[in-house]
């Protein structure tokens, strides 16, 4: 039996009427002695608009018949004008000024991109990173909602691979023109462990093995968990920030500059 309360029903209608999303950036500066500092930023944009700085959708009036009538107009979140132009480039330039340090290499772990949009990410987002600073750039796209699974033979039969399992060979046919690999950073005792798929859109000089090892190490740096997590620390932190501000009933939320270098969202 399923019971829907009035409060939960109202919450569903509010989410249905929400017409904007929040893109979150989390930057991590790693120094040569192993210390790291963070900065964060957000970019409100149209709902279901995945590209940062990509082509804007043409918006027309919303038909009244498509919206519930039980809620007043004050419950509707206004739609922004689209993604801010060069938002990713502006964020990188801002954090360079905040930390007063010029990076030698910029590594981007990008989540929330469909497999059919790899070329669009290369055209609209990678160019923002390369134009924001003189550093070398490595750009990876993460895909966690996939159907691929891996198994190993054990003394008890078929089992899930242990944490740190990497599958890299013979994957060129999965994403044409892009190098890619699967990584399993966590363990799972209740069901089949889910790998994370990484597509390398651009790589300026990092050997693939070192890049894979760095990605696995990042999965162990999340401050809210003592063990490894499914995603690299900057990506999971960006998820937390996006979810926190995405639930606010504000059309264009703005972060105070005092919060830029803090982990308030964890």
Secondary structure, DSSP 8 states (H G I E B T S, - for coil): -----HHHHHHHHHHHH--EEEEEEEEEEE-TTS-EEEEEEEEEEETT--STT----------GGGS-SSS-GGG-----SSS-TTHHHHHHHHHHHHHT---SEEEEEE-S--GGGHHHHIIIIIHHHHHH-SSEEEEEEEE-S------EEETTEEE---TTEEE-TT-TTTSTTSEEEEEE-S--SSS----EEEEEEEESS--HHHHHHHHHHHTT--TT-SS--SS-HHHHHHHHHHHHHHTSS-TT----GGGTTS-TT-
